C-alpha cells in the first residue's frame, strides 16, 4: 500500500508541476503582450506630441 501511495504522490506532483508550468507560461505571454502594447501606445503618443509641439497641428 505504501508503494502505491508514493506512486500516486509522484503522479500528482508531476501533474501539479505541469499545470504550474502552463500557468506561468500563459502569464509570461500575457505580460509580454501587455508590455509590447503599452510600449506601442507610449511611442505613438510621444511621436504625436513631438510632431504637434513642432508646429504641425494636424500632423502625426
Biopython code that builds the backbone (N, CA, C, O; Angstrom):
import numpy as np
from Bio.PDB.StructureBuilder import StructureBuilder

atoms = [
    (1, "UNK", "N", (0.824, -1.201, 0.000)),
    (1, "UNK", "CA", (0.000, 0.000, 0.000)),
    (1, "UNK", "C", (0.866, 1.263, 0.000)),
    (1, "UNK", "O", (0.520, 2.250, -0.648)),
    (2, "UNK", "N", (1.979, 1.236, 0.717)),
    (2, "UNK", "CA", (2.858, 2.404, 0.769)),
    (2, "UNK", "C", (3.436, 2.726, -0.608)),
    (2, "UNK", "O", (3.568, 3.893, -0.978)),
    (3, "UNK", "N", (3.778, 1.682, -1.360)),
    (3, "UNK", "CA", (4.337, 1.895, -2.695)),
    (3, "UNK", "C", (3.300, 2.576, -3.585)),
    (3, "UNK", "O", (3.630, 3.503, -4.324)),
    (4, "UNK", "N", (2.083, 2.131, -3.520)),
    (4, "UNK", "CA", (1.003, 2.717, -4.310)),
    (4, "UNK", "C", (0.795, 4.184, -3.935)),
    (4, "UNK", "O", (0.581, 5.021, -4.812)),
    (5, "UNK", "N", (0.855, 4.497, -2.651)),
    (5, "UNK", "CA", (0.704, 5.881, -2.198)),
    (5, "UNK", "C", (1.829, 6.753, -2.740)),
    (5, "UNK", "O", (1.586, 7.876, -3.182)),
    (6, "UNK", "N", (3.040, 6.252, -2.710)),
    (6, "UNK", "CA", (4.184, 7.014, -3.223)),
    (6, "UNK", "C", (4.050, 7.265, -4.720)),
    (6, "UNK", "O", (4.319, 8.363, -5.205)),
    (7, "UNK", "N", (3.632, 6.237, -5.438)),
    (7, "UNK", "CA", (3.442, 6.382, -6.887)),
    (7, "UNK", "C", (2.372, 7.440, -7.160)),
    (7, "UNK", "O", (2.553, 8.296, -8.026)),
    (8, "UNK", "N", (1.274, 7.382, -6.435)),
    (8, "UNK", "CA", (0.201, 8.364, -6.616)),
    (8, "UNK", "C", (0.691, 9.773, -6.276)),
    (8, "UNK", "O", (0.358, 10.730, -6.975)),
    (9, "UNK", "N", (1.477, 9.904, -5.209)),
    (9, "UNK", "CA", (2.023, 11.212, -4.830)),
    (9, "UNK", "C", (2.909, 11.767, -5.938)),
    (9, "UNK", "O", (2.831, 12.951, -6.268)),
    (10, "UNK", "N", (3.748, 10.915, -6.510)),
    (10, "UNK", "CA", (4.628, 11.357, -7.597)),
    (10, "UNK", "C", (3.828, 11.783, -8.819)),
    (10, "UNK", "O", (4.131, 12.796, -9.451)),
    (11, "UNK", "N", (2.813, 11.007, -9.143)),
    (11, "UNK", "CA", (1.963, 11.348, -10.293)),
    (11, "UNK", "C", (1.290, 12.695, -10.060)),
    (11, "UNK", "O", (1.271, 13.547, -10.949)),
    (12, "UNK", "N", (0.744, 12.886, -8.872)),
    (12, "UNK", "CA", (0.075, 14.152, -8.546)),
    (12, "UNK", "C", (1.073, 15.303, -8.584)),
    (12, "UNK", "O", (0.750, 16.374, -9.097)),
    (13, "UNK", "N", (2.285, 15.104, -8.048)),
    (13, "UNK", "CA", (3.316, 16.148, -8.080)),
    (13, "UNK", "C", (3.656, 16.539, -9.514)),
    (13, "UNK", "O", (3.774, 17.724, -9.827)),
    (14, "UNK", "N", (3.813, 15.547, -10.381)),
    (14, "UNK", "CA", (4.140, 15.836, -11.780)),
    (14, "UNK", "C", (3.006, 16.584, -12.471)),
    (14, "UNK", "O", (3.244, 17.521, -13.234)),
    (15, "UNK", "N", (1.790, 16.172, -12.205)),
    (15, "UNK", "CA", (0.636, 16.858, -12.794)),
    (15, "UNK", "C", (0.599, 18.308, -12.326)),
    (15, "UNK", "O", (0.386, 19.217, -13.127)),
    (16, "UNK", "N", (0.807, 18.522, -11.031)),
    (16, "UNK", "CA", (0.793, 19.885, -10.486)),
    (16, "UNK", "C", (1.922, 20.722, -11.086)),
    (16, "UNK", "O", (1.723, 21.896, -11.397)),
    (17, "UNK", "N", (3.103, 20.128, -11.250)),
    (17, "UNK", "CA", (4.225, 20.843, -11.864)),
    (17, "UNK", "C", (3.882, 21.273, -13.287)),
    (17, "UNK", "O", (4.152, 22.408, -13.679)),
    (18, "UNK", "N", (3.290, 20.371, -14.052)),
    (18, "UNK", "CA", (2.912, 20.698, -15.432)),
    (18, "UNK", "C", (1.857, 21.794, -15.474)),
    (18, "UNK", "O", (1.924, 22.696, -16.309)),
    (19, "UNK", "N", (0.892, 21.715, -14.582)),
    (19, "UNK", "CA", (-0.146, 22.751, -14.526)),
    (19, "UNK", "C", (0.487, 24.098, -14.208)),
    (19, "UNK", "O", (0.170, 25.100, -14.849)),
    (20, "UNK", "N", (1.389, 24.130, -13.212)),
    (20, "UNK", "CA", (2.045, 25.387, -12.834)),
    (20, "UNK", "C", (2.894, 25.925, -13.984)),
    (20, "UNK", "O", (2.915, 27.132, -14.227)),
    (21, "UNK", "N", (3.595, 25.037, -14.693)),
    (21, "UNK", "CA", (4.400, 25.470, -15.838)),
    (21, "UNK", "C", (3.518, 26.117, -16.906)),
    (21, "UNK", "O", (3.870, 27.156, -17.464)),
    (22, "UNK", "N", (2.384, 25.505, -17.182)),
    (22, "UNK", "CA", (1.473, 26.059, -18.193)),
    (22, "UNK", "C", (0.900, 27.397, -17.745)),
    (22, "UNK", "O", (0.789, 28.327, -18.544)),
    (23, "UNK", "N", (0.540, 27.494, -16.477)),
    (23, "UNK", "CA", (0.014, 28.763, -15.959)),
    (23, "UNK", "C", (1.077, 29.846, -16.065)),
    (23, "UNK", "O", (0.787, 30.956, -16.511)),
    (24, "UNK", "N", (2.313, 29.535, -15.659)),
    (24, "UNK", "CA", (3.388, 30.523, -15.696)),
    (24, "UNK", "C", (3.687, 30.953, -17.128)),
    (24, "UNK", "O", (3.925, 32.134, -17.379)),
    (25, "UNK", "N", (3.679, 30.018, -18.061)),
    (25, "UNK", "CA", (3.930, 30.366, -19.462)),
    (25, "UNK", "C", (2.818, 31.275, -19.989)),
    (25, "UNK", "O", (3.076, 32.231, -20.720)),
    (26, "UNK", "N", (1.590, 30.963, -19.610)),
    (26, "UNK", "CA", (0.459, 31.789, -20.027)),
    (26, "UNK", "C", (0.581, 33.202, -19.452)),
    (26, "UNK", "O", (0.327, 34.187, -20.146)),
    (27, "UNK", "N", (0.971, 33.291, -18.179)),
    (27, "UNK", "CA", (1.147, 34.600, -17.539)),
    (27, "UNK", "C", (2.272, 35.369, -18.222)),
    (27, "UNK", "O", (2.130, 36.557, -18.509)),
    (28, "UNK", "N", (3.397, 34.688, -18.483)),
    (28, "UNK", "CA", (4.527, 35.341, -19.161)),
    (28, "UNK", "C", (4.098, 35.906, -20.509)),
    (28, "UNK", "O", (4.422, 37.046, -20.840)),
    (29, "UNK", "N", (3.373, 35.111, -21.280)),
    (29, "UNK", "CA", (2.934, 35.548, -22.608)),
    (29, "UNK", "C", (1.983, 36.741, -22.498)),
    (29, "UNK", "O", (2.077, 37.691, -23.275)),
    (30, "UNK", "N", (1.081, 36.683, -21.540)),
    (30, "UNK", "CA", (0.133, 37.778, -21.343)),
    (30, "UNK", "C", (0.852, 39.065, -20.951)),
    (30, "UNK", "O", (0.541, 40.139, -21.466)),
    (31, "UNK", "N", (1.817, 38.951, -20.038)),
    (31, "UNK", "CA", (2.583, 40.125, -19.612)),
    (31, "UNK", "C", (3.384, 40.670, -20.778)),
    (31, "UNK", "O", (3.445, 41.882, -20.985)),
    (32, "UNK", "N", (4.005, 39.771, -21.546)),
    (32, "UNK", "CA", (4.804, 40.186, -22.704)),
    (32, "UNK", "C", (3.940, 40.983, -23.681)),
    (32, "UNK", "O", (4.349, 42.045, -24.151)),
    (33, "UNK", "N", (2.747, 40.472, -23.986)),
    (33, "UNK", "CA", (1.845, 41.167, -24.911)),
    (33, "UNK", "C", (1.414, 42.519, -24.351)),
    (33, "UNK", "O", (1.336, 43.498, -25.093)),
    (34, "UNK", "N", (1.135, 42.582, -23.054)),
    (34, "UNK", "CA", (0.730, 43.846, -22.430)),
    (34, "UNK", "C", (1.846, 44.876, -22.487)),
    (34, "UNK", "O", (1.605, 46.050, -22.767)),
    (35, "UNK", "N", (3.072, 44.430, -22.220)),
    (35, "UNK", "CA", (4.214, 45.348, -22.256)),
    (35, "UNK", "C", (4.419, 45.875, -23.669)),
    (35, "UNK", "O", (4.618, 47.074, -23.864)),
    (36, "UNK", "N", (4.372, 44.983, -24.655)),
    (36, "UNK", "CA", (4.560, 45.401, -26.051)),
    (36, "UNK", "C", (3.483, 46.408, -26.447)),
    (36, "UNK", "O", (3.791, 47.426, -27.067)),
    (37, "UNK", "N", (2.234, 46.140, -26.100)),
    (37, "UNK", "CA", (1.139, 47.057, -26.432)),
    (37, "UNK", "C", (1.319, 48.394, -25.717)),
    (37, "UNK", "O", (1.078, 49.450, -26.303)),
    (38, "UNK", "N", (1.737, 48.352, -24.466)),
    (38, "UNK", "CA", (1.977, 49.584, -23.715)),
    (38, "UNK", "C", (3.075, 50.424, -24.330)),
    (38, "UNK", "O", (2.962, 51.648, -24.404)),
    (39, "UNK", "N", (4.144, 49.767, -24.774)),
    (39, "UNK", "CA", (5.249, 50.488, -25.414)),
    (39, "UNK", "C", (4.774, 51.106, -26.721)),
    (39, "UNK", "O", (5.105, 52.254, -27.019)),
    (40, "UNK", "N", (4.006, 50.363, -27.499)),
    (40, "UNK", "CA", (3.471, 50.898, -28.764)),
    (40, "UNK", "C", (2.641, 52.155, -28.514)),
    (40, "UNK", "O", (2.810, 53.167, -29.195)),
    (41, "UNK", "N", (1.749, 52.080, -27.537)),
    (41, "UNK", "CA", (0.898, 53.234, -27.233)),
    (41, "UNK", "C", (1.739, 54.413, -26.766)),
    (41, "UNK", "O", (1.486, 55.553, -27.157)),
    (42, "UNK", "N", (2.729, 54.147, -25.941)),
    (42, "UNK", "CA", (3.593, 55.206, -25.422)),
    (42, "UNK", "C", (4.371, 55.880, -26.548)),
    (42, "UNK", "O", (4.482, 57.105, -26.586)),
    (43, "UNK", "N", (4.905, 55.079, -27.461)),
    (43, "UNK", "CA", (5.669, 55.626, -28.585)),
    (43, "UNK", "C", (4.751, 56.447, -29.487)),
    (43, "UNK", "O", (5.131, 57.527, -29.938)),
    (44, "UNK", "N", (3.546, 55.942, -29.754)),
    (44, "UNK", "CA", (2.595, 56.667, -30.604)),
    (44, "UNK", "C", (2.251, 58.020, -29.990)),
    (44, "UNK", "O", (2.258, 59.038, -30.682)),
    (45, "UNK", "N", (1.953, 58.033, -28.704)),
    (45, "UNK", "CA", (1.623, 59.288, -28.020)),
    (45, "UNK", "C", (2.819, 60.222, -28.045)),
    (45, "UNK", "O", (2.670, 61.415, -28.307)),
    (46, "UNK", "N", (3.991, 59.697, -27.778)),
    (46, "UNK", "CA", (5.208, 60.508, -27.744)),
    (46, "UNK", "C", (5.486, 61.150, -29.099)),
    (46, "UNK", "O", (5.795, 62.340, -29.173)),
    (47, "UNK", "N", (5.377, 60.368, -30.167)),
    (47, "UNK", "CA", (5.629, 60.887, -31.513)),
    (47, "UNK", "C", (4.577, 61.926, -31.876)),
    (47, "UNK", "O", (4.912, 62.969, -32.436)),
    (48, "UNK", "N", (3.318, 61.662, -31.569)),
    (48, "UNK", "CA", (2.237, 62.606, -31.871)),
    (48, "UNK", "C", (2.462, 63.929, -31.149)),
    (48, "UNK", "O", (2.323, 64.995, -31.748)),
    (49, "UNK", "N", (2.807, 63.865, -29.870)),
    (49, "UNK", "CA", (3.051, 65.081, -29.086)),
    (49, "UNK", "C", (4.251, 65.834, -29.643)),
    (49, "UNK", "O", (4.208, 67.058, -29.767)),
    (50, "UNK", "N", (5.317, 65.122, -29.978)),
    (50, "UNK", "CA", (6.521, 65.771, -30.504)),
    (50, "UNK", "C", (6.235, 66.507, -31.804)),
    (50, "UNK", "O", (6.664, 67.649, -31.970)),
    (51, "UNK", "N", (5.525, 65.881, -32.722)),
    (51, "UNK", "CA", (5.222, 66.498, -34.019)),
    (51, "UNK", "C", (4.323, 67.711, -33.811)),
    (51, "UNK", "O", (4.529, 68.752, -34.435)),
    (52, "UNK", "N", (3.329, 67.581, -32.939)),
    (52, "UNK", "CA", (2.421, 68.694, -32.665)),
    (52, "UNK", "C", (3.179, 69.862, -32.035)),
    (52, "UNK", "O", (2.913, 71.019, -32.360)),
    (53, "UNK", "N", (4.118, 69.569, -31.140)),
    (53, "UNK", "CA", (4.911, 70.617, -30.485)),
    (53, "UNK", "C", (5.739, 71.415, -31.480)),
    (53, "UNK", "O", (6.050, 72.581, -31.235)),
    (54, "UNK", "N", (6.096, 70.803, -32.591)),
    (54, "UNK", "CA", (6.931, 71.494, -33.574)),
    (54, "UNK", "C", (6.110, 72.159, -34.674)),
    (54, "UNK", "O", (6.608, 72.360, -35.782)),
    (55, "UNK", "N", (4.865, 72.500, -34.380)),
    (55, "UNK", "CA", (4.086, 73.332, -35.281)),
    (55, "UNK", "C", (3.106, 72.615, -36.176)),
    (55, "UNK", "O", (2.358, 73.275, -36.897)),
    (56, "UNK", "N", (3.071, 71.311, -36.167)),
    (56, "UNK", "CA", (2.136, 70.607, -37.044)),
    (56, "UNK", "C", (0.851, 70.323, -36.317)),
    (56, "UNK", "O", (0.779, 69.377, -35.532)),
    (57, "UNK", "N", (-0.175, 71.126, -36.563)),
    (57, "UNK", "CA", (-1.433, 70.955, -35.840)),
    (57, "UNK", "C", (-2.076, 69.611, -36.132)),
    (57, "UNK", "O", (-2.490, 68.903, -35.213)),
    (58, "UNK", "N", (-2.163, 69.256, -37.406)),
    (58, "UNK", "CA", (-2.812, 68.004, -37.777)),
    (58, "UNK", "C", (-1.807, 66.931, -38.175)),
    (58, "UNK", "O", (-2.193, 65.881, -38.687)),
    (59, "UNK", "N", (-0.546, 67.179, -37.950)),
    (59, "UNK", "CA", (0.484, 66.213, -38.340)),
    (59, "UNK", "C", (0.611, 65.134, -37.282)),
    (59, "UNK", "O", (0.380, 65.365, -36.096)),
    (60, "UNK", "N", (0.989, 63.941, -37.747)),
    (60, "UNK", "CA", (1.270, 62.854, -36.812)),
    (60, "UNK", "C", (2.483, 62.107, -37.282)),
    (60, "UNK", "O", (2.902, 61.144, -36.640)),
]
sb = StructureBuilder()
sb.init_structure("model")
sb.init_model(0)
sb.init_chain("A")
sb.init_seg("    ")
for serial, (resi, resn, name, xyz) in enumerate(atoms, 1):
    if name == "N":
        sb.init_residue(resn, " ", resi, " ")
    sb.init_atom(name, np.array(xyz, "f"), 0.0, 1.0, " ", f" {name:<3s}", serial, name[0])
structure = sb.get_structure()
